[in-house]
Structure formats: C-alpha cells, structure tokens
C-alpha cells in the first residue's frame, strides 16, 4: 500500500513521533494506522529501556488539589529545555492528579494507575520518552489529606520547589504563609522533638571538635556546645525559625501559630533534583554527534 504524506501527518498528530518514525511504522504496518500506532508504542518502550540509565535531574514539581487533599510530584527529565514542552508539563500534571485521586502506595504502584482515557502512567511515560527522546522518570510524590478541623495548604515556587503543609486550626491564608516560609527557609523538621537524634549527635561531635582545643574548662566547653546545639535547633526547626514575613525579625513561627491558635501537623518540601547527580556531559555536543552520524 502506498504511504501518503497525509497518512504520515495523521500518525504524527496522533502519536507525536518523528516523521521518519511514522513513515517507517506505516510501511511496516502496510498502511494500517492502528497497527502503526501499536508498533510505535512498542518501539517507544524499547527506547525507554535504552534511555532508562541516563541521568534525569531536571524537570518540575507538579501539584494537584481538591477540597480536602493536596499532592506533589517530582517528574524528571534530562535537560531544562524539555520542561517548557507542553507534553512534558501535561504528563507531570497527569502524575500529580493520579497521586491525588488514586493514593498509590509508591512509585511502582503509581505506574499502574490508569487515567480516564484508559492510559496508564507507565504507558504515558514511555510514549513521552519516544516523543521527546529523553529519559523521563517519576522520582517521588507526597499526598496529604485534611482530617476534621484541619486543612492542607500547597505552595509552588515556580516549577522547582513545592511544599505541602497540613495544619490544625488557622485558615488557608496562614497555611499558605507557612508553606511559603518552608519553601524559603528549608526547616529540617517541625519541632525539637522531631529532630533526628543522629543528626544532633553529628552536630555535637563537630562542635566539640571545634572547641576542645580552646583551653577552656570542660564545663565551659559543654556549655558552649549546648549553646551551639540550641542555636542549631532554632535555625533548623520550623517552630524555632523567625517567620520570614515578620517585619520585626523577632517573631518565631511557633509564636505566630500560637497567636493564631494553630499547629502544624505535617510538612514536606520538594526541591527539584536535590541529592541527585547532574548531567556532566555536553548534551548539545551529543545531539550534534548523533545528527552527523558519529
């Protein structure tokens, strides 16, 4: 069967695949459009397998919410210019909505979630990899749901930082202010009681090492170390930090919450790519090499 330009364009519009890929699929399928789509999807899965080992540390933080709950998801790609691709943004939003509506237990369970159109997250991911030619991955997600007397607030700083705060009491305005504060100030945990004992012990060892050669008596050294630990807790706990919107520079988040008869139950902060290895290769050079057949 003769493969026409219109057939190729139709297949491209339906799949987003490249022109030559569409033409080759139609030739292989002898003009059968549905079979050609199936072939492209299979090839997309193979492409996804090949690209799975490539570092994907760019991307975006997406969010979704309803009346009672909010969700965050980090979706990664290899290069920052893919973030502006509408299909990548739509996929990221699809992931956040799936987390909100289906409450998956983990990333593996999320991959099996099927949307209203009958497409699973994993199939959509593989199709997107085939379309844009980069490794795409869902790294992590979080979902908070408000119980009676609570509310969940969400704050996005562009597409690179996302925060969820579950709060008892207060109002949505206060919740958003606290979420914005968490985005800016990066608290490790909510209160002193929540601080990881291992992290505190590490800090203590560092402070002891810094002061043990001072020549001061042991009891004085201990007081200095304790003082530094208290400062560390104030700086790194949400309740101990100075509220970023306080013009006096004195009001702590704890004081603000007490003033508004509110408390923070849970918080989570996602920053794009934190703790991940970045690509060190020259992606432009890679593309040029591929284009020249090297």
KESE-90864 format. One record per residue (C-alpha): residue number from 1; y negated, x, z. Coordinates in pm, whole numbers, always signed. Example, Ala and Ser with C-alpha at 12.3 -4.5 7.8 and 13.67 -1.06 7.14 Angstrom:
# KESE-90864
num:v:u:w
1:+450:+1230:+780 $
2:+106:+1367:+714 $
END
This chain:
# KESE-90864
num:v:u:w
1:+0:+0:+0 $
2:-347:+128:-91 $
3:-561:+208:+214 $
4:-920:+93:+162 $
5:-1239:+207:+330 $
6:-1281:-139:+482 $
7:-939:-115:+645 $
8:-1025:+224:+791 $
9:-1359:+94:+923 $
10:-1192:-211:+1077 $
11:-936:+5:+1254 $
12:-1209:+239:+1373 $
13:-1412:-52:+1514 $
14:-1107:-186:+1698 $
15:-992:+146:+1843 $
16:-1287:+385:+1842 $
17:-1063:+654:+1692 $
18:-1186:+907:+1436 $
19:-1198:+821:+1065 $
20:-918:+1060:+964 $
21:-701:+946:+1255 $
22:-748:+585:+1142 $
23:-668:+668:+781 $
24:-355:+863:+875 $
25:-236:+586:+1106 $
26:-282:+323:+833 $
27:-96:+539:+582 $
28:+190:+587:+828 $
29:+192:+212:+903 $
30:+175:+124:+532 $
31:-143:-77:+592 $
32:-12:-277:+890 $
33:-318:-298:+1115 $
34:-135:-383:+1438 $
35:+124:-110:+1384 $
36:-157:+137:+1311 $
37:-321:+44:+1643 $
38:+11:+100:+1820 $
39:+51:+439:+1652 $
40:-299:+544:+1755 $
41:-231:+439:+2113 $
42:+90:+641:+2119 $
43:-94:+942:+1983 $
44:-363:+880:+2241 $
45:-101:+904:+2515 $
46:+17:+1234:+2370 $
47:-341:+1358:+2354 $
48:-392:+1255:+2714 $
49:-87:+1457:+2815 $
50:-222:+1766:+2641 $
51:-567:+1732:+2798 $
52:-445:+1648:+3149 $
53:-461:+2009:+3266 $
54:-821:+2063:+3162 $
55:-1084:+2065:+3434 $
56:-1278:+1739:+3464 $
57:-1555:+1790:+3720 $
58:-1839:+1598:+3556 $
59:-1855:+1218:+3538 $
60:-2006:+945:+3750 $
61:-1982:+743:+4069 $
62:-1949:+371:+3986 $
63:-1978:+75:+4222 $
64:-1889:-293:+4232 $
65:-1952:-558:+4495 $
66:-1911:-923:+4578 $
67:-2028:-1139:+4868 $
68:-1803:-972:+5125 $
69:-1697:-631:+4994 $
70:-1812:-324:+4801 $
71:-1625:-48:+4621 $
72:-1698:+304:+4498 $
73:-1501:+504:+4244 $
74:-1539:+859:+4114 $
75:-1440:+892:+3748 $
76:-1442:+1241:+3600 $
77:-1482:+1390:+3253 $
78:-1522:+1746:+3128 $
79:-1884:+1758:+3011 $
80:-2204:+1594:+3128 $
81:-2300:+1450:+2787 $
82:-1993:+1223:+2793 $
83:-2149:+1047:+3094 $
84:-2400:+889:+2856 $
85:-2124:+750:+2635 $
86:-2118:+372:+2676 $
87:-1739:+354:+2655 $
88:-1709:+603:+2943 $
89:-1953:+400:+3152 $
90:-1767:+79:+3075 $
91:-1438:+238:+3179 $
92:-1592:+366:+3503 $
93:-1720:+18:+3581 $
94:-1378:-126:+3495 $
95:-1227:+107:+3755 $
96:-1476:+7:+4025 $
97:-1418:-364:+3958 $
98:-1041:-313:+3970 $
99:-1073:-143:+4309 $
100:-1290:-429:+4437 $
101:-1070:-712:+4312 $
102:-718:-570:+4347 $
103:-739:-343:+4655 $
104:-498:-75:+4524 $
105:-341:+147:+4787 $
106:-400:+471:+4595 $
107:-489:+615:+4254 $
108:-131:+575:+4129 $
109:-136:+204:+4216 $
110:-479:+168:+4057 $
111:-341:+300:+3725 $
112:-112:-4:+3703 $
113:-386:-263:+3761 $
114:-432:-487:+3455 $
115:-768:-644:+3368 $
116:-835:-994:+3233 $
117:-779:-873:+2877 $
118:-429:-751:+2968 $
119:-515:-380:+2955 $
120:-411:-153:+3240 $
121:-639:+112:+3386 $
122:-398:+381:+3264 $
123:-389:+244:+2910 $
124:-769:+220:+2903 $
125:-791:+579:+3029 $
126:-558:+709:+2759 $
127:-743:+514:+2490 $
128:-1072:+664:+2611 $
129:-927:+1016:+2604 $
130:-817:+957:+2244 $
131:-1161:+828:+2154 $
132:-1384:+1096:+2309 $
133:-1149:+1396:+2309 $
134:-1191:+1495:+2674 $
135:-975:+1475:+2982 $
136:-1069:+1166:+3185 $
137:-943:+1112:+3539 $
138:-998:+879:+3832 $
139:-1031:+1111:+4130 $
140:-1081:+877:+4426 $
141:-1213:+542:+4540 $
142:-1303:+350:+4854 $
143:-1338:-18:+4936 $
144:-1499:-170:+5246 $
145:-1479:-538:+5339 $
146:-1702:-703:+5598 $
147:-1546:-891:+5886 $
148:-1719:-1168:+6081 $
149:-2065:-1056:+6194 $
150:-2059:-754:+5960 $
151:-2198:-653:+5624 $
152:-2125:-379:+5373 $
153:-2414:-202:+5202 $
154:-2395:+22:+4897 $
155:-2637:+284:+4769 $
156:-2616:+481:+4445 $
157:-2837:+782:+4384 $
158:-2824:+790:+4006 $
159:-2464:+836:+3900 $
160:-2384:+1143:+4111 $
161:-2393:+1017:+4472 $
162:-2258:+693:+4615 $
163:-2247:+564:+4972 $
164:-2082:+269:+5145 $
165:-2183:+165:+5497 $
166:-2007:-106:+5693 $
167:-2234:-226:+5971 $
168:-2216:-478:+6254 $
169:-2542:-665:+6312 $
170:-2873:-583:+6143 $
171:-2943:-701:+5790 $
172:-2896:-589:+5431 $
173:-3228:-403:+5430 $
174:-3123:-194:+5728 $
175:-2781:-136:+5574 $
176:-2936:-3:+5254 $
177:-3171:+222:+5454 $
178:-2877:+368:+5647 $
179:-2680:+416:+5324 $
180:-2978:+595:+5168 $
181:-3003:+814:+5477 $
182:-2633:+906:+5449 $
183:-2685:+997:+5083 $
184:-2973:+1228:+5166 $
185:-2861:+1378:+5499 $
186:-2484:+1419:+5450 $
187:-2362:+1345:+5803 $
188:-2008:+1467:+5867 $
189:-1920:+1165:+6081 $
190:-2080:+875:+6267 $
191:-2083:+998:+6629 $
192:-1993:+1294:+6850 $
193:-1663:+1126:+6933 $
194:-1570:+1116:+6565 $
195:-1626:+1489:+6507 $
196:-1315:+1685:+6408 $
197:-1214:+1900:+6709 $
198:-1100:+2174:+6474 $
199:-1445:+2190:+6313 $
200:-1611:+2208:+6657 $
201:-1379:+2487:+6766 $
202:-1459:+2683:+6450 $
203:-1831:+2648:+6518 $
204:-1779:+2755:+6878 $
205:-1600:+3074:+6767 $
206:-1884:+3154:+6528 $
207:-2149:+3104:+6798 $
208:-1952:+3314:+7049 $
209:-1923:+3596:+6795 $
210:-2298:+3577:+6730 $
211:-2390:+3610:+7098 $
212:-2116:+3820:+7257 $
213:-2294:+4148:+7177 $
214:-2624:+4029:+7327 $
215:-2554:+4191:+7661 $
216:-2626:+3865:+7844 $
217:-2403:+3747:+8131 $
218:-2104:+3532:+8035 $
219:-2252:+3219:+8194 $
220:-2571:+3260:+7990 $
221:-2369:+3316:+7673 $
222:-2175:+2997:+7747 $
223:-2500:+2801:+7787 $
224:-2632:+2940:+7458 $
225:-2309:+2847:+7281 $
226:-2311:+2497:+7431 $
227:-2673:+2451:+7323 $
228:-2590:+2552:+6968 $
229:-2294:+2313:+6963 $
230:-2516:+2027:+7078 $
231:-2763:+2111:+6802 $
232:-2475:+2118:+6552 $
233:-2365:+1771:+6664 $
234:-2717:+1629:+6637 $
235:-2757:+1775:+6289 $
236:-2420:+1666:+6156 $
237:-2356:+1322:+6310 $
238:-2519:+1012:+6169 $
239:-2632:+887:+6509 $
240:-2779:+1223:+6609 $
241:-2982:+1278:+6292 $
242:-3351:+1196:+6261 $
243:-3390:+889:+6040 $
244:-3525:+1006:+5703 $
245:-3778:+722:+5672 $
246:-3927:+770:+6019 $
247:-4283:+895:+5974 $
248:-4297:+1048:+6325 $
249:-3995:+1270:+6265 $
250:-3862:+1178:+6609 $
251:-3661:+855:+6579 $
252:-3287:+912:+6554 $
253:-3056:+684:+6361 $
254:-2900:+590:+6696 $
255:-3239:+475:+6827 $
256:-3309:+280:+6508 $
257:-2977:+99:+6527 $
258:-3024:+20:+6898 $
259:-3369:-118:+6821 $
260:-3218:-350:+6560 $
261:-2911:-437:+6771 $
262:-2678:-295:+6505 $
263:-2398:-39:+6482 $
264:-2224:+149:+6202 $
265:-1850:+84:+6187 $
266:-1759:+289:+5878 $
267:-1931:+508:+5623 $
268:-1824:+708:+5321 $
269:-2023:+936:+5091 $
270:-1904:+1043:+4746 $
271:-2080:+1325:+4562 $
272:-1965:+1390:+4210 $
273:-1735:+1689:+4178 $
274:-1770:+1806:+4539 $
275:-1497:+2056:+4619 $
276:-1379:+2071:+4258 $
277:-1362:+2373:+4030 $
278:-1617:+2359:+3749 $
279:-1550:+2448:+3387 $
280:-1638:+2812:+3328 $
281:-1565:+2819:+2957 $
282:-1821:+2762:+2685 $
283:-1743:+2411:+2565 $
284:-1979:+2437:+2267 $
285:-1802:+2753:+2155 $
286:-1469:+2573:+2193 $
287:-1586:+2288:+1971 $
288:-1720:+2529:+1708 $
289:-1395:+2723:+1711 $
290:-1196:+2405:+1658 $
291:-1429:+2297:+1376 $
292:-1383:+2629:+1199 $
293:-1005:+2614:+1237 $
294:-977:+2908:+1477 $
END
